[in-house]
Amino acid sequence: MDSTAAAVAAPQRDLARQFDQVRARSLYLAAPLSPEDAMLQSMADASPGKWHLAHTTWFFERFVLAGLPAAPAHDPAWDYLFNSYYKSIGPAHARPQRGLLSRPSLQQVYDYRHQVDAQLQARLANGDLDEQALQHLQLGLQHEQQHQELLLTDIKHAFWCNPLQPPYREDLRPTASVAGAQGWIESPERIVTVGAAAWPRHAAFAYDNESPPHRVLLPAHALAERPLSNGEYRNFIEAGGYRDPRWWLSEGWALREAEGWQHPLYWNDVLQREYTLGGWRELDPHAPVCHLSYYEADACARWAGARLPSEFEWEAAAASQPVSGHFADDDHLHPRAGRGSGLRQLFGDVWEWTASAYGAYPGFRPFAGNLGEYNGKFMCGQWVLRGGSCATPRGHVRASYRNFFMPPARWQFSGLRLARDLT
């Protein structure tokens, strides 16, 4: 092989290694699930484990292999079953009814994964993927990592809804953690640059909703050094936080009344225990509080005489911090308190709600073609979360990463960090 051919083949070899690792990780996460477990869908916002396994495979088949010669579809009918929301491609099975897909079987889905993997591995080994196919493959790996987190959060909700409330894994054990005292990091009014350079024009991967970089004015403010803990959030509850509408947005208070919320999702009514992927455990007062809706996070911040940070205040602070913390790869699968002092735990453990509505940056350009539906069409009625969680794959997030959910969402590992104005 000459030097030019070797230079071309090297990125494909790297992608082949990443592909094997990411695909194997999904199988590892799904291994504890029986065929019955894998088709559970406990609510419209969640999807069955089997669907996650099939949909991520469909993504590679549809966006990478379908554009190549001699790559027939595995089963054309599955294009309807495992499409999610790509309307420009064609119709899709209704999201709330994914739990009705008893066929194909889980084994057929595993066989599907194996066949698509074999085709892609062969293409990568031969170095015959063009630039666009390689870009779609790279996006597909990021996409699968997002679904790995969703697989965990969705099965947690499904098992919690089961009267037996079984653990996802028996071998997950709690670990002692101690949170340092809460402090504040002050920042003067200043102009900062936020956002990421647009991929794939620039080599480092970033989703289209993270770009382009642009300048914003930050007010003088202070950020809490760490996320709010279970113990601190319990103080809000015991002070009557769920009984006092003064702290709540009107829509949030109406939902709290309608749903009967008295505490975070997965806590018991006496505020002593919580349901985890390892089953029921004693509530760790030092660990970051999680499974909060935007409404709960906002109400608690108001009660504390503070507010939620804007996503730009958060990003400006995170830009100087290493992307380190408790991620899914650590195999705790539940938030833990961070050690040390100063600004910490911006990454991992819990997604942090921000006060920012999810919208387009100035000059936003969606991904080209059908993949333009990936992020942009959801820029309405959702709120930004930052930082990743204990269910996020390590290396998947960065300071500019923007997650987003509807404000009532509670089944994600979502918590909060306090902020306050200095003027």
Residue pairs with C-beta under 8 A, 6 or more apart in sequence:
1 9
5 127
8 127
9 127
11 134
12 124
12 127
12 129
12 134
13 124
15 124
15 134
15 137
15 138
15 141
16 121
16 124
16 125
18 141
19 117
19 120
19 121
19 124
19 137
19 141
20 121
22 141
22 144
22 145
22 393
23 113
23 117
23 144
25 148
25 393
26 52
26 53
26 56
26 144
26 147
26 148
26 151
27 110
27 113
29 148
29 151
29 152
30 38
30 49
30 52
30 53
30 151
32 168
32 169
33 49
33 155
35 50
35 105
35 106
35 107
37 49
37 155
37 158
37 159
38 48
38 49
38 50
38 53
38 106
39 48
39 49
39 50
39 99
39 101
39 102
39 106
40 48
40 49
40 99
40 155
40 158
41 47
41 48
41 51
41 96
41 98
41 99
41 154
41 158
42 154
42 157
42 158
42 160
42 161
43 157
43 411
44 95
44 96
45 409
45 411
46 150
46 153
46 154
46 157
46 158
46 411
47 55
47 95
47 98
47 150
47 154
48 98
48 99
48 101
48 154
49 151
49 154
49 155
50 101
50 106
50 109
51 82
51 98
51 101
52 147
52 148
52 150
52 151
52 154
53 109
53 110
53 113
53 151
54 78
54 81
54 82
54 104
54 109
54 112
54 113
55 82
55 83
55 84
55 147
56 140
56 143
56 144
56 147
57 82
57 109
57 112
57 113
57 116
57 117
58 78
58 79
58 82
58 83
59 140
59 143
59 144
60 116
60 120
60 137
60 140
61 73
61 74
61 116
62 79
62 83
62 89
63 136
63 139
63 140
63 370
63 371
64 120
64 129
64 133
64 136
64 137
64 140
65 71
65 116
65 119
65 120
65 123
66 73
67 132
67 133
67 136
68 123
68 128
68 129
68 133
71 119
73 79
74 112
74 115
74 116
78 104
78 112
79 89
79 90
80 90
80 91
80 92
80 93
81 93
81 101
81 104
82 93
83 89
83 90
83 91
83 92
83 93
84 92
84 95
85 92
85 95
85 373
85 377
86 92
86 370
86 373
87 373
88 370
88 373
89 370
93 101
104 112
120 137
123 129
123 133
129 137
135 200
136 371
138 200
138 205
139 205
139 367
139 371
139 374
142 205
142 207
142 396
145 392
145 393
145 396
146 396
148 328
148 391
148 393
149 328
149 389
149 391
149 392
149 393
152 168
152 277
152 328
152 333
152 391
153 391
153 411
153 412
153 413
154 411
155 168
155 277
156 168
156 266
156 275
156 276
156 277
156 411
157 411
159 165
159 166
159 167
159 168
160 266
160 275
165 275
165 279
165 280
166 279
167 276
167 277
167 278
167 279
168 277
168 278
168 333
169 277
169 278
169 333
170 278
170 279
171 278
172 276
172 277
172 278
172 279
172 331
172 332
172 333
172 334
173 278
174 276
174 278
174 281
174 282
174 284
174 334
175 332
175 336
176 284
177 284
177 286
177 287
177 336
177 337
178 286
178 337
178 339
179 226
179 229
179 286
179 287
179 337
179 338
180 225
180 226
180 338
180 339
180 340
180 341
181 341
182 224
182 225
182 226
182 232
183 224
183 225
183 341
183 342
184 222
184 223
184 224
184 225
184 420
185 222
185 223
185 224
185 225
185 317
185 342
185 343
186 220
186 221
186 222
186 422
187 218
187 220
187 221
187 222
187 223
187 313
187 316
187 317
188 220
188 422
189 217
189 218
189 219
189 220
189 423
190 217
190 218
191 215
191 216
191 217
191 218
192 215
192 216
192 218
192 312
192 316
193 213
193 214
193 215
193 216
194 213
194 214
194 215
194 216
194 312
194 315
194 316
194 400
195 210
195 211
195 212
195 213
195 214
195 361
195 400
196 204
196 206
196 210
196 211
196 213
196 398
196 400
197 204
197 206
197 211
197 212
197 213
198 206
198 208
198 211
198 212
198 365
199 205
199 206
199 207
199 208
199 211
206 398
206 400
206 401
207 374
207 375
207 401
207 402
208 364
208 365
208 366
208 367
208 372
208 374
208 375
208 376
209 358
209 360
209 361
209 364
209 375
209 376
209 379
209 402
210 361
210 400
210 401
210 402
211 361
211 364
211 365
212 361
212 362
212 363
212 364
212 365
214 361
214 362
214 363
216 312
218 310
218 312
218 313
218 316
219 421
219 422
219 423
220 421
220 422
220 423
221 309
221 313
221 419
221 420
221 421
221 422
222 419
222 420
222 422
223 309
223 313
223 314
223 317
223 343
223 417
223 418
223 419
224 306
224 417
224 418
224 419
225 341
225 342
225 343
225 344
226 288
226 338
226 344
226 345
226 417
227 288
227 289
227 335
227 345
227 349
227 350
227 352
227 415
227 416
227 417
228 288
228 289
228 300
228 415
228 416
228 417
228 418
229 285
229 286
229 287
229 288
229 289
229 337
230 274
230 283
230 284
230 285
230 286
230 287
230 288
230 289
231 285
231 286
232 289
233 264
233 289
233 292
233 300
234 271
234 283
234 285
236 299
236 300
236 303
236 304
237 262
237 263
237 271
238 271
239 303
241 247
241 299
241 300
241 303
242 256
242 261
242 262
242 263
244 303
245 253
246 302
247 299
247 300
247 302
247 303
248 256
248 295
248 298
248 299
249 295
249 298
249 299
251 295
251 407
252 293
252 294
252 295
252 296
252 298
252 299
252 407
253 295
255 261
255 293
255 295
255 408
256 295
261 296
262 269
263 269
263 271
264 274
264 289
264 290
264 291
264 292
264 296
264 410
265 291
265 292
265 410
265 411
266 274
266 275
266 276
266 291
267 273
267 274
267 283
268 274
268 280
271 283
272 282
272 283
273 280
273 281
273 282
273 283
274 280
274 281
274 283
276 333
276 334
277 333
277 334
278 333
278 334
281 334
284 336
284 337
286 337
287 334
287 335
287 336
287 337
287 349
288 335
288 337
288 345
288 349
288 350
288 415
289 350
289 415
289 416
290 335
290 349
290 350
290 389
290 413
290 414
290 415
291 410
291 411
291 412
291 413
291 414
292 300
292 353
292 410
292 414
292 415
292 416
293 407
293 408
293 409
293 410
293 414
294 353
294 383
294 405
294 407
294 408
294 409
295 407
295 408
296 410
297 308
297 353
297 414
297 415
297 416
298 307
298 308
298 353
298 355
300 416
301 307
301 308
301 416
301 418
301 419
304 418
305 420
306 418
306 419
306 420
307 355
307 418
307 419
307 420
307 421
308 353
308 354
308 355
308 416
308 417
308 418
308 419
309 352
309 354
309 355
309 417
309 418
309 419
310 354
310 355
310 356
310 419
311 354
311 355
311 356
311 384
311 386
311 402
312 356
313 354
313 419
314 346
314 352
314 354
314 386
314 387
314 417
315 386
315 399
315 400
317 343
317 346
318 346
318 347
318 386
318 387
318 399
319 399
321 343
321 346
321 347
321 399
322 347
323 347
323 395
323 397
323 398
323 399
324 347
324 348
325 338
325 345
325 346
325 347
325 348
325 349
325 387
325 388
326 332
326 335
326 336
326 338
326 348
326 349
326 390
327 347
327 348
327 388
327 389
327 390
327 392
327 393
327 394
328 390
328 391
328 392
328 393
328 394
329 393
329 394
330 390
330 394
332 390
333 390
333 391
334 390
335 349
335 350
335 389
335 390
335 413
335 415
336 349
336 390
338 344
338 345
338 349
346 352
346 386
346 387
346 417
347 387
347 388
347 397
348 387
348 388
348 389
348 390
348 392
349 389
349 390
349 413
349 415
350 387
350 389
350 390
350 413
350 414
350 415
351 385
351 386
351 387
351 388
351 389
351 403
351 412
351 413
351 414
351 415
352 385
352 386
352 387
352 414
352 415
352 416
352 417
353 383
353 385
353 414
353 415
353 416
354 383
354 384
354 385
354 386
355 383
355 419
356 383
356 384
357 382
357 383
357 384
358 378
358 379
358 380
358 382
358 383
358 384
358 402
358 404
359 379
360 376
360 379
364 376
366 372
366 373
366 374
366 375
366 376
367 374
367 375
378 404
381 406
382 404
382 405
382 406
382 407
383 404
383 405
383 406
383 407
384 402
384 403
384 404
385 403
385 404
385 405
385 412
385 414
386 401
386 402
386 403
387 397
387 401
388 396
388 397
388 401
389 412
389 413
389 414
390 413
391 413
405 412
405 414
